[in-house]
Every structure is written in C-alpha cells, then in structure tokens.
Amino acid sequence: LYADLLIGVTAFFRDRAAFTSLERHAMTRMARLMSEDRPVRIWVPGCATGEEAYSIAIQLSECARKNQQPINLKIFATDLHHGSLQTAATGLYSTKAVSELSDELRSRYFDRVGNKYQVKASLRALVVFSPHNVLKDPPFTRIDLISCRNLLIYFDEVAQAKVLNLFHFSLNLDGLLFLGPSETLGQLNEEFESLDGRWRIFRKLRDALLPGATRLLPVVKNLERPIVYRSKGFDVGAAP
C-alpha cells in the first residue's frame, strides 16, 4: 500500500519541451552564477528514482561545458520512498530508460554495465539523495532552483499552500521554481514572475518573509544527522 500510494512516474528529460524551456530560461543564468567559490544549489523534491535530478545535472553541466565554465553544482534530491532513493543513489538504469538520450550524452555521462547503464562518478557526485517530507521536515535553504513537478497535484489546497510558502522561503532572490504543467502558485501569484506559463517556470520577485511563513515552518524535533544515500565507490558528502 505504501508503494502504491507514492506515485513514482519519472523519466530522463520527461516532457522534452519543458526542459527546452528550462534551458532557455534557467540554465545559462545558472551557469553564470557558478564559480569556484559560488556553487549553484538545486532542490528536487519528490525525486523518485532520480531521473529528473540527473537530467538537470546533465543539462546544467552541458551548459557550463559549452561556456567553458567550472561545474560547481550541488543538487539535493529528496523523496519519502527509501527504495526509490536507493535506486537513484545506485544510478543503474535499463537501456529503455536511457533510450531518449542522445548517444553523445549516454557516452559522456553513463557507463555500460552489462545490459544496463550506470551514471558516471562525475555526474553522481553532483547529487545528494536524502529522505525528506516536504510537509513535515525543514526545507533546504539558499536554493537557486526548485524543480517540483507533478507532486503538488496530489495535495489538497492547504497542503499546497504550505509547500509553496516553504518553497518561497527556500529560494534565493531571483531563484526559479519549476512546477508541473497542471500546477499553479495559488495565492502566491504576486510573489513570482511567470517566465513560461505553459511549462510553469517562475522567478521569485521579493526576498521577503511572507506572512505566516514562519508559522508554516516545520518544527525541528531533533537535529540528528540526515540519512544520505550513497552508492559503492561514490563519496558524495552529506546533506546540509
């Protein structure tokens, strides 16, 4: 029942047109933010088995590579389902799962392992996988981009409002929010500029604490070190 209730539909570069729009509106800007001293921080809530997090890592890495910029990127990919997180951390995918990727991208970011493909260490090191409940756990902060697509549609209005307020709290000024095509900002329309109405890409307009935001923040009951999913041979550090 636990597995059935948690929807895990995902794919590499799911909705190709959405990623094309994300590249146009976000990736060049994100690449410009990166320097040896300034990492780009991205949060992917509801990451399932990791394809979306890896897709964003590939897309931004490609943008940085084309502009001959250093890659200083940390993606925090979170989910409730431990099995999905372990799959994501292992980074081993079927031939069908990577079939939509070009031969060039498969060669650059994956190693062939039998009849499957495994993400290379250089790509895996950019992503930290960790369990997280967006309704109960404290949000990540100082984030440049949140990609949360097709998660809010499973929440009622109260839960959606809470999560969106927390996302606003998490984002840096001018940070970007990437939602699913059927998801909206609710009462936060005035706090964001719409960069793409079709594919739901928004830019945070004000670095201000919204009324009620602190009330909505989850209470931290303990400060135990979070679980970080690792894969043999990878050393990815710990989630903040």
PyRosetta script that sets phi, psi and omega in degrees:
from pyrosetta import init, pose_from_sequence

init()
pose = pose_from_sequence("LYADLLIGVTAFFRDRAAFTSLERHAMTRMARLMSEDRPVRIWVPGCATGEEAYSIAIQLSECARKNQQPINLKIFATDLHHGSLQTAATGLYSTKAVSELSDELRSRYFDRVGNKYQVKASLRALVVFSPHNVLKDPPFTRIDLISCRNLLIYFDEVAQAKVLNLFHFSLNLDGLLFLGPSETLGQLNEEFESLDGRWRIFRKLRDALLPGATRLLPVVKNLERPIVYRSKGFDVGAAP")
pose.set_psi(1, -42.4)
pose.set_omega(1, 178.8)
pose.set_phi(2, -57.8)
pose.set_psi(2, -45.7)
pose.set_omega(2, -179.6)
pose.set_phi(3, -67.8)
pose.set_psi(3, -37.3)
pose.set_omega(3, -178.2)
pose.set_phi(4, -70.3)
pose.set_psi(4, -33.7)
pose.set_omega(4, -177.5)
pose.set_phi(5, -74.7)
pose.set_psi(5, -28.7)
pose.set_omega(5, 180.0)
pose.set_phi(6, -90.0)
pose.set_psi(6, 107.3)
pose.set_omega(6, -176.3)
pose.set_phi(7, -73.2)
pose.set_psi(7, 124.3)
pose.set_omega(7, -175.4)
pose.set_phi(8, -117.7)
pose.set_psi(8, 33.4)
pose.set_omega(8, -179.1)
pose.set_phi(9, -75.6)
pose.set_psi(9, 122.5)
pose.set_omega(9, -179.7)
pose.set_phi(10, -159.5)
pose.set_psi(10, 169.3)
pose.set_omega(10, 179.4)
pose.set_phi(11, -168.1)
pose.set_psi(11, 159.5)
pose.set_omega(11, 173.7)
pose.set_phi(12, -67.0)
pose.set_psi(12, 129.1)
pose.set_omega(12, 179.7)
pose.set_phi(13, 49.8)
pose.set_psi(13, 47.4)
pose.set_omega(13, 178.1)
pose.set_phi(14, -61.3)
pose.set_psi(14, 132.8)
pose.set_omega(14, -172.3)
pose.set_phi(15, 60.8)
pose.set_psi(15, 78.1)
pose.set_omega(15, -174.5)
pose.set_phi(16, -54.0)
pose.set_psi(16, -38.1)
pose.set_omega(16, 179.8)
pose.set_phi(17, -63.8)
pose.set_psi(17, -32.8)
pose.set_omega(17, 177.9)
pose.set_phi(18, -65.3)
pose.set_psi(18, -41.1)
pose.set_omega(18, 179.4)
pose.set_phi(19, -72.2)
pose.set_psi(19, -29.7)
pose.set_omega(19, 174.1)
pose.set_phi(20, -63.5)
pose.set_psi(20, -42.1)
pose.set_omega(20, 177.6)
pose.set_phi(21, -67.4)
pose.set_psi(21, -40.2)
pose.set_omega(21, 178.5)
pose.set_phi(22, -61.6)
pose.set_psi(22, -39.8)
pose.set_omega(22, 177.7)
pose.set_phi(23, -62.6)
pose.set_psi(23, -41.8)
pose.set_omega(23, -177.8)
pose.set_phi(24, -67.7)
pose.set_psi(24, -40.9)
pose.set_omega(24, -173.2)
pose.set_phi(25, -94.1)
pose.set_psi(25, -20.3)
pose.set_omega(25, -169.9)
pose.set_phi(26, -126.0)
pose.set_psi(26, -42.1)
pose.set_omega(26, -165.3)
pose.set_phi(27, -68.2)
pose.set_psi(27, -41.1)
pose.set_omega(27, 178.1)
pose.set_phi(28, -63.0)
pose.set_psi(28, -42.2)
pose.set_omega(28, 177.9)
pose.set_phi(29, -63.1)
pose.set_psi(29, -43.5)
pose.set_omega(29, 179.8)
pose.set_phi(30, -63.1)
pose.set_psi(30, -41.5)
pose.set_omega(30, 179.9)
pose.set_phi(31, -62.3)
pose.set_psi(31, -37.1)
pose.set_omega(31, 179.5)
pose.set_phi(32, -68.1)
pose.set_psi(32, -28.8)
pose.set_omega(32, 178.6)
pose.set_phi(33, -70.7)
pose.set_psi(33, -28.2)
pose.set_omega(33, -174.4)
pose.set_phi(34, -71.8)
pose.set_psi(34, 137.8)
pose.set_omega(34, 170.7)
pose.set_phi(35, -150.8)
pose.set_psi(35, 178.0)
pose.set_omega(35, 179.2)
pose.set_phi(36, -63.5)
pose.set_psi(36, -27.0)
pose.set_omega(36, -178.6)
pose.set_phi(37, -101.8)
pose.set_psi(37, -9.5)
pose.set_omega(37, -174.4)
pose.set_phi(38, -127.8)
pose.set_psi(38, 102.2)
pose.set_omega(38, 177.7)
pose.set_phi(39, -79.9)
pose.set_psi(39, 151.4)
pose.set_omega(39, 167.9)
pose.set_phi(40, -89.0)
pose.set_psi(40, 130.9)
pose.set_omega(40, -176.5)
pose.set_phi(41, -114.0)
pose.set_psi(41, 125.8)
pose.set_omega(41, -177.4)
pose.set_phi(42, -128.3)
pose.set_psi(42, 140.1)
pose.set_omega(42, 178.8)
pose.set_phi(43, -119.5)
pose.set_psi(43, 129.8)
pose.set_omega(43, 177.3)
pose.set_phi(44, -120.7)
pose.set_psi(44, 87.9)
pose.set_omega(44, 176.2)
pose.set_phi(45, -71.8)
pose.set_psi(45, 148.1)
pose.set_omega(45, -179.1)
pose.set_phi(46, 64.3)
pose.set_psi(46, 46.6)
pose.set_omega(46, -172.2)
pose.set_phi(47, -76.2)
pose.set_psi(47, -10.8)
pose.set_omega(47, -179.2)
pose.set_phi(48, 53.3)
pose.set_psi(48, -127.4)
pose.set_omega(48, -175.6)
pose.set_phi(49, -90.8)
pose.set_psi(49, 14.0)
pose.set_omega(49, 165.8)
pose.set_phi(50, 97.7)
pose.set_psi(50, -6.4)
pose.set_omega(50, -174.3)
pose.set_phi(51, -60.4)
pose.set_psi(51, -40.6)
pose.set_omega(51, -178.1)
pose.set_phi(52, -67.8)
pose.set_psi(52, -42.5)
pose.set_omega(52, 179.0)
pose.set_phi(53, -60.7)
pose.set_psi(53, -45.0)
pose.set_omega(53, 178.3)
pose.set_phi(54, -65.9)
pose.set_psi(54, -36.3)
pose.set_omega(54, 179.2)
pose.set_phi(55, -61.6)
pose.set_psi(55, -43.9)
pose.set_omega(55, 178.9)
pose.set_phi(56, -65.9)
pose.set_psi(56, -39.8)
pose.set_omega(56, 178.1)
pose.set_phi(57, -62.7)
pose.set_psi(57, -41.1)
pose.set_omega(57, 178.0)
pose.set_phi(58, -65.2)
pose.set_psi(58, -46.2)
pose.set_omega(58, -176.2)
pose.set_phi(59, -62.7)
pose.set_psi(59, -44.3)
pose.set_omega(59, -179.6)
pose.set_phi(60, -71.9)
pose.set_psi(60, -35.3)
pose.set_omega(60, 176.5)
pose.set_phi(61, -63.1)
pose.set_psi(61, -40.6)
pose.set_omega(61, 178.5)
pose.set_phi(62, -64.3)
pose.set_psi(62, -41.1)
pose.set_omega(62, 179.8)
pose.set_phi(63, -64.4)
pose.set_psi(63, -43.7)
pose.set_omega(63, 178.8)
pose.set_phi(64, -65.6)
pose.set_psi(64, -39.5)
pose.set_omega(64, -179.2)
pose.set_phi(65, -63.9)
pose.set_psi(65, -42.9)
pose.set_omega(65, -179.7)
pose.set_phi(66, -65.2)
pose.set_psi(66, -30.2)
pose.set_omega(66, -179.6)
pose.set_phi(67, -96.4)
pose.set_psi(67, 8.0)
pose.set_omega(67, 178.2)
pose.set_phi(68, 53.8)
pose.set_psi(68, 47.6)
pose.set_omega(68, 178.6)
pose.set_phi(69, -111.8)
pose.set_psi(69, 152.5)
pose.set_omega(69, 177.2)
pose.set_phi(70, -68.0)
pose.set_psi(70, 147.2)
pose.set_omega(70, 177.9)
pose.set_phi(71, -96.8)
pose.set_psi(71, 105.6)
pose.set_omega(71, 177.2)
pose.set_phi(72, -123.9)
pose.set_psi(72, 87.0)
pose.set_omega(72, -168.0)
pose.set_phi(73, -135.3)
pose.set_psi(73, 137.2)
pose.set_omega(73, 173.0)
pose.set_phi(74, -133.8)
pose.set_psi(74, 119.5)
pose.set_omega(74, 178.1)
pose.set_phi(75, -108.3)
pose.set_psi(75, 125.2)
pose.set_omega(75, 176.3)
pose.set_phi(76, -99.5)
pose.set_psi(76, 108.6)
pose.set_omega(76, -176.9)
pose.set_phi(77, -107.9)
pose.set_psi(77, 120.8)
pose.set_omega(77, -171.6)
pose.set_phi(78, -128.5)
pose.set_psi(78, 155.5)
pose.set_omega(78, 179.4)
pose.set_phi(79, -164.1)
pose.set_psi(79, 165.6)
pose.set_omega(79, 176.2)
pose.set_phi(80, -86.4)
pose.set_psi(80, -26.6)
pose.set_omega(80, -170.0)
pose.set_phi(81, -89.3)
pose.set_psi(81, 113.3)
pose.set_omega(81, -174.6)
pose.set_phi(82, -66.4)
pose.set_psi(82, -36.2)
pose.set_omega(82, 179.1)
pose.set_phi(83, -63.2)
pose.set_psi(83, -41.4)
pose.set_omega(83, 177.8)
pose.set_phi(84, -64.4)
pose.set_psi(84, -40.6)
pose.set_omega(84, 179.6)
pose.set_phi(85, -64.3)
pose.set_psi(85, -37.6)
pose.set_omega(85, 178.6)
pose.set_phi(86, -66.8)
pose.set_psi(86, -39.2)
pose.set_omega(86, 175.7)
pose.set_phi(87, -61.7)
pose.set_psi(87, -44.0)
pose.set_omega(87, 179.9)
pose.set_phi(88, -62.6)
pose.set_psi(88, -41.8)
pose.set_omega(88, -178.7)
pose.set_phi(89, -66.6)
pose.set_psi(89, -35.7)
pose.set_omega(89, 177.9)
pose.set_phi(90, -68.9)
pose.set_psi(90, -37.4)
pose.set_omega(90, 174.5)
pose.set_phi(91, 69.1)
pose.set_psi(91, 32.3)
pose.set_omega(91, -179.1)
pose.set_phi(92, -110.1)
pose.set_psi(92, 119.9)
pose.set_omega(92, -172.5)
pose.set_phi(93, -128.2)
pose.set_psi(93, 155.4)
pose.set_omega(93, -179.9)
pose.set_phi(94, -72.4)
pose.set_psi(94, 162.8)
pose.set_omega(94, 176.4)
pose.set_phi(95, -59.6)
pose.set_psi(95, -39.0)
pose.set_omega(95, 179.3)
pose.set_phi(96, -63.5)
pose.set_psi(96, -37.9)
pose.set_omega(96, -177.3)
pose.set_phi(97, -63.4)
pose.set_psi(97, -32.3)
pose.set_omega(97, -177.7)
pose.set_phi(98, -103.2)
pose.set_psi(98, 11.3)
pose.set_omega(98, -174.7)
pose.set_phi(99, -66.5)
pose.set_psi(99, -25.3)
pose.set_omega(99, -179.8)
pose.set_phi(100, -80.4)
pose.set_psi(100, -10.7)
pose.set_omega(100, 178.1)
pose.set_phi(101, -80.5)
pose.set_psi(101, 147.8)
pose.set_omega(101, 177.0)
pose.set_phi(102, -69.6)
pose.set_psi(102, 158.5)
pose.set_omega(102, 177.3)
pose.set_phi(103, -57.9)
pose.set_psi(103, -36.3)
pose.set_omega(103, -179.3)
pose.set_phi(104, -64.0)
pose.set_psi(104, -44.8)
pose.set_omega(104, -179.8)
pose.set_phi(105, -69.4)
pose.set_psi(105, -39.5)
pose.set_omega(105, 177.2)
pose.set_phi(106, -60.3)
pose.set_psi(106, -42.7)
pose.set_omega(106, -178.6)
pose.set_phi(107, -67.7)
pose.set_psi(107, -37.5)
pose.set_omega(107, -174.8)
pose.set_phi(108, -77.9)
pose.set_psi(108, -33.3)
pose.set_omega(108, -170.7)
pose.set_phi(109, -117.2)
pose.set_psi(109, -2.5)
pose.set_omega(109, -178.5)
pose.set_phi(110, -134.8)
pose.set_psi(110, 151.8)
pose.set_omega(110, 170.8)
pose.set_phi(111, -110.9)
pose.set_psi(111, 138.6)
pose.set_omega(111, 176.6)
pose.set_phi(112, -76.6)
pose.set_psi(112, 124.8)
pose.set_omega(112, 178.7)
pose.set_phi(113, -126.5)
pose.set_psi(113, 98.1)
pose.set_omega(113, -174.9)
pose.set_phi(114, 63.7)
pose.set_psi(114, -123.8)
pose.set_omega(114, 178.0)
pose.set_phi(115, -100.3)
pose.set_psi(115, 20.8)
pose.set_omega(115, 179.8)
pose.set_phi(116, -129.3)
pose.set_psi(116, 174.4)
pose.set_omega(116, 178.7)
pose.set_phi(117, -124.7)
pose.set_psi(117, 133.7)
pose.set_omega(117, 178.5)
pose.set_phi(118, -116.7)
pose.set_psi(118, 136.6)
pose.set_omega(118, 179.6)
pose.set_phi(119, -61.8)
pose.set_psi(119, 141.8)
pose.set_omega(119, 179.5)
pose.set_phi(120, -72.7)
pose.set_psi(120, 157.2)
pose.set_omega(120, -178.2)
pose.set_phi(121, -57.8)
pose.set_psi(121, -35.9)
pose.set_omega(121, -178.6)
pose.set_phi(122, -63.7)
pose.set_psi(122, -35.0)
pose.set_omega(122, 177.6)
pose.set_phi(123, -79.7)
pose.set_psi(123, -43.1)
pose.set_omega(123, -178.7)
pose.set_phi(124, -59.9)
pose.set_psi(124, -35.0)
pose.set_omega(124, -177.5)
pose.set_phi(125, -66.7)
pose.set_psi(125, -15.0)
pose.set_omega(125, -178.8)
pose.set_phi(126, -84.1)
pose.set_psi(126, -10.5)
pose.set_omega(126, -171.8)
pose.set_phi(127, -123.4)
pose.set_psi(127, 130.4)
pose.set_omega(127, 172.9)
pose.set_phi(128, -107.7)
pose.set_psi(128, 121.4)
pose.set_omega(128, 178.0)
pose.set_phi(129, -100.9)
pose.set_psi(129, 130.9)
pose.set_omega(129, -176.2)
pose.set_phi(130, -152.4)
pose.set_psi(130, 144.6)
pose.set_omega(130, 176.0)
pose.set_phi(131, -69.9)
pose.set_psi(131, 141.3)
pose.set_omega(131, -177.9)
pose.set_phi(132, -163.2)
pose.set_psi(132, 137.8)
pose.set_omega(132, 176.7)
pose.set_phi(133, -110.6)
pose.set_psi(133, 112.3)
pose.set_omega(133, -174.4)
pose.set_phi(134, -64.4)
pose.set_psi(134, -19.9)
pose.set_omega(134, -179.3)
pose.set_phi(135, -91.0)
pose.set_psi(135, -14.9)
pose.set_omega(135, -174.3)
pose.set_phi(136, -124.8)
pose.set_psi(136, -30.5)
pose.set_omega(136, -173.7)
pose.set_phi(137, -94.4)
pose.set_psi(137, 151.1)
pose.set_omega(137, 177.7)
pose.set_phi(138, -59.4)
pose.set_psi(138, 142.0)
pose.set_omega(138, -178.6)
pose.set_phi(139, -77.4)
pose.set_psi(139, 159.1)
pose.set_omega(139, 169.8)
pose.set_phi(140, -70.7)
pose.set_psi(140, 155.9)
pose.set_omega(140, -176.7)
pose.set_phi(141, -127.9)
pose.set_psi(141, 169.4)
pose.set_omega(141, -179.6)
pose.set_phi(142, 56.1)
pose.set_psi(142, 46.4)
pose.set_omega(142, -175.7)
pose.set_phi(143, -97.3)
pose.set_psi(143, 137.5)
pose.set_omega(143, 178.6)
pose.set_phi(144, -92.3)
pose.set_psi(144, -27.9)
pose.set_omega(144, 179.9)
pose.set_phi(145, -149.9)
pose.set_psi(145, 130.0)
pose.set_omega(145, 170.6)
pose.set_phi(146, -112.2)
pose.set_psi(146, 123.0)
pose.set_omega(146, 174.9)
pose.set_phi(147, -110.6)
pose.set_psi(147, 103.5)
pose.set_omega(147, -178.9)
pose.set_phi(148, -130.9)
pose.set_psi(148, 86.2)
pose.set_omega(148, -172.8)
pose.set_phi(149, -105.4)
pose.set_psi(149, 126.2)
pose.set_omega(149, 174.1)
pose.set_phi(150, 65.9)
pose.set_psi(150, 31.4)
pose.set_omega(150, 170.7)
pose.set_phi(151, -104.8)
pose.set_psi(151, -42.2)
pose.set_omega(151, -176.3)
pose.set_phi(152, -64.5)
pose.set_psi(152, -23.5)
pose.set_omega(152, -178.8)
pose.set_phi(153, -65.1)
pose.set_psi(153, -15.8)
pose.set_omega(153, 179.2)
pose.set_phi(154, -94.2)
pose.set_psi(154, 0.5)
pose.set_omega(154, -179.5)
pose.set_phi(155, -104.0)
pose.set_psi(155, 153.2)
pose.set_omega(155, 172.4)
pose.set_phi(156, -78.9)
pose.set_psi(156, 177.9)
pose.set_omega(156, -173.1)
pose.set_phi(157, -62.5)
pose.set_psi(157, -38.6)
pose.set_omega(157, -179.1)
pose.set_phi(158, -65.0)
pose.set_psi(158, -45.4)
pose.set_omega(158, 179.7)
pose.set_phi(159, -66.3)
pose.set_psi(159, -39.6)
pose.set_omega(159, 177.3)
pose.set_phi(160, -59.9)
pose.set_psi(160, -46.2)
pose.set_omega(160, -179.4)
pose.set_phi(161, -60.7)
pose.set_psi(161, -41.2)
pose.set_omega(161, 179.7)
pose.set_phi(162, -62.6)
pose.set_psi(162, -48.9)
pose.set_omega(162, -177.3)
pose.set_phi(163, -64.5)
pose.set_psi(163, -42.4)
pose.set_omega(163, 179.9)
pose.set_phi(164, -63.9)
pose.set_psi(164, -38.3)
pose.set_omega(164, 175.2)
pose.set_phi(165, -63.1)
pose.set_psi(165, -39.9)
pose.set_omega(165, 178.7)
pose.set_phi(166, -68.2)
pose.set_psi(166, -37.5)
pose.set_omega(166, 176.3)
pose.set_phi(167, -62.6)
pose.set_psi(167, -43.1)
pose.set_omega(167, 178.1)
pose.set_phi(168, -60.4)
pose.set_psi(168, -41.9)
pose.set_omega(168, 178.0)
pose.set_phi(169, -62.2)
pose.set_psi(169, -37.3)
pose.set_omega(169, -175.5)
pose.set_phi(170, -72.3)
pose.set_psi(170, -33.9)
pose.set_omega(170, -170.6)
pose.set_phi(171, -77.1)
pose.set_psi(171, 142.6)
pose.set_omega(171, 167.6)
pose.set_phi(172, -67.5)
pose.set_psi(172, 161.9)
pose.set_omega(172, 171.2)
pose.set_phi(173, -57.7)
pose.set_psi(173, 133.8)
pose.set_omega(173, -175.2)
pose.set_phi(174, 72.1)
pose.set_psi(174, 5.9)
pose.set_omega(174, 175.1)
pose.set_phi(175, -65.3)
pose.set_psi(175, 157.0)
pose.set_omega(175, -173.5)
pose.set_phi(176, -110.9)
pose.set_psi(176, 144.5)
pose.set_omega(176, 177.5)
pose.set_phi(177, -120.4)
pose.set_psi(177, 126.8)
pose.set_omega(177, -175.2)
pose.set_phi(178, -118.3)
pose.set_psi(178, 107.5)
pose.set_omega(178, -177.2)
pose.set_phi(179, -108.0)
pose.set_psi(179, 174.4)
pose.set_omega(179, 176.0)
pose.set_phi(180, -76.3)
pose.set_psi(180, 160.9)
pose.set_omega(180, -174.1)
pose.set_phi(181, -65.0)
pose.set_psi(181, -17.8)
pose.set_omega(181, 179.9)
pose.set_phi(182, -103.1)
pose.set_psi(182, 7.4)
pose.set_omega(182, -175.2)
pose.set_phi(183, -105.9)
pose.set_psi(183, 148.9)
pose.set_omega(183, -177.8)
pose.set_phi(184, -128.2)
pose.set_psi(184, 172.2)
pose.set_omega(184, 179.0)
pose.set_phi(185, -85.7)
pose.set_psi(185, -5.8)
pose.set_omega(185, -178.4)
pose.set_phi(186, 61.9)
pose.set_psi(186, -124.1)
pose.set_omega(186, -177.5)
pose.set_phi(187, -84.7)
pose.set_psi(187, 4.5)
pose.set_omega(187, -178.1)
pose.set_phi(188, -100.5)
pose.set_psi(188, 18.5)
pose.set_omega(188, -178.9)
pose.set_phi(189, -56.5)
pose.set_psi(189, -36.0)
pose.set_omega(189, -177.1)
pose.set_phi(190, -75.1)
pose.set_psi(190, -13.4)
pose.set_omega(190, -177.0)
pose.set_phi(191, -91.6)
pose.set_psi(191, -7.7)
pose.set_omega(191, -176.9)
pose.set_phi(192, -133.2)
pose.set_psi(192, 149.1)
pose.set_omega(192, 169.7)
pose.set_phi(193, -97.0)
pose.set_psi(193, 132.3)
pose.set_omega(193, 177.7)
pose.set_phi(194, -81.9)
pose.set_psi(194, 118.8)
pose.set_omega(194, 177.3)
pose.set_phi(195, -93.2)
pose.set_psi(195, -28.4)
pose.set_omega(195, 176.0)
pose.set_phi(196, -150.8)
pose.set_psi(196, 105.3)
pose.set_omega(196, -178.4)
pose.set_phi(197, -67.5)
pose.set_psi(197, -32.3)
pose.set_omega(197, -179.3)
pose.set_phi(198, -69.5)
pose.set_psi(198, -45.8)
pose.set_omega(198, -175.5)
pose.set_phi(199, -105.0)
pose.set_psi(199, 12.7)
pose.set_omega(199, 168.2)
pose.set_phi(200, 56.3)
pose.set_psi(200, 58.7)
pose.set_omega(200, 174.5)
pose.set_phi(201, -110.9)
pose.set_psi(201, 123.9)
pose.set_omega(201, -173.5)
pose.set_phi(202, -128.1)
pose.set_psi(202, 151.6)
pose.set_omega(202, 177.6)
pose.set_phi(203, -116.9)
pose.set_psi(203, 131.1)
pose.set_omega(203, 179.4)
pose.set_phi(204, -69.7)
pose.set_psi(204, 129.4)
pose.set_omega(204, -173.1)
pose.set_phi(205, -95.9)
pose.set_psi(205, -31.7)
pose.set_omega(205, -173.9)
pose.set_phi(206, -128.1)
pose.set_psi(206, 137.4)
pose.set_omega(206, 174.1)
pose.set_phi(207, -93.4)
pose.set_psi(207, 70.3)
pose.set_omega(207, -175.1)
pose.set_phi(208, -132.7)
pose.set_psi(208, 145.4)
pose.set_omega(208, 176.6)
pose.set_phi(209, -80.0)
pose.set_psi(209, 117.5)
pose.set_omega(209, -176.2)
pose.set_phi(210, -70.5)
pose.set_psi(210, 148.2)
pose.set_omega(210, 176.1)
pose.set_phi(211, -56.6)
pose.set_psi(211, 128.5)
pose.set_omega(211, 179.6)
pose.set_phi(212, 87.4)
pose.set_psi(212, -7.0)
pose.set_omega(212, -177.1)
pose.set_phi(213, -63.6)
pose.set_psi(213, -42.7)
pose.set_omega(213, -179.6)
pose.set_phi(214, -67.8)
pose.set_psi(214, -31.5)
pose.set_omega(214, 177.2)
pose.set_phi(215, -66.7)
pose.set_psi(215, -31.4)
pose.set_omega(215, -177.8)
pose.set_phi(216, -82.5)
pose.set_psi(216, -15.2)
pose.set_omega(216, -178.2)
pose.set_phi(217, -64.4)
pose.set_psi(217, 135.2)
pose.set_omega(217, 178.5)
pose.set_phi(218, -63.5)
pose.set_psi(218, 147.8)
pose.set_omega(218, 177.1)
pose.set_phi(219, -81.5)
pose.set_psi(219, 127.8)
pose.set_omega(219, 178.1)
pose.set_phi(220, -83.8)
pose.set_psi(220, 110.8)
pose.set_omega(220, -177.3)
pose.set_phi(221, -86.2)
pose.set_psi(221, -23.9)
pose.set_omega(221, 175.9)
pose.set_phi(222, -153.3)
pose.set_psi(222, 163.8)
pose.set_omega(222, -177.7)
pose.set_phi(223, -116.6)
pose.set_psi(223, 35.6)
pose.set_omega(223, 178.2)
pose.set_phi(224, -64.2)
pose.set_psi(224, 148.9)
pose.set_omega(224, 178.8)
pose.set_phi(225, -62.8)
pose.set_psi(225, 129.8)
pose.set_omega(225, -177.8)
pose.set_phi(226, -68.5)
pose.set_psi(226, 152.5)
pose.set_omega(226, 173.5)
pose.set_phi(227, -70.3)
pose.set_psi(227, 134.1)
pose.set_omega(227, 174.5)
pose.set_phi(228, -123.2)
pose.set_psi(228, 124.5)
pose.set_omega(228, -177.2)
pose.set_phi(229, -81.9)
pose.set_psi(229, 124.2)
pose.set_omega(229, 179.0)
pose.set_phi(230, -118.0)
pose.set_psi(230, 161.6)
pose.set_omega(230, 174.9)
pose.set_phi(231, -122.2)
pose.set_psi(231, 145.8)
pose.set_omega(231, -177.5)
pose.set_phi(232, -52.0)
pose.set_psi(232, 128.7)
pose.set_omega(232, 179.1)
pose.set_phi(233, 94.4)
pose.set_psi(233, -9.4)
pose.set_omega(233, -179.5)
pose.set_phi(234, -110.9)
pose.set_psi(234, 142.0)
pose.set_omega(234, 173.3)
pose.set_phi(235, -125.1)
pose.set_psi(235, 102.0)
pose.set_omega(235, -170.5)
pose.set_phi(236, -108.8)
pose.set_psi(236, 2.4)
pose.set_omega(236, 179.1)
pose.set_phi(237, 80.3)
pose.set_psi(237, -170.5)
pose.set_omega(237, -176.4)
pose.set_phi(238, -116.4)
pose.set_psi(238, 152.6)
pose.set_omega(238, 176.5)
pose.set_phi(239, -71.9)
pose.set_psi(239, 144.8)
pose.set_omega(239, -179.4)
pose.set_phi(240, -74.9)
pose.dump_pdb("model.pdb")
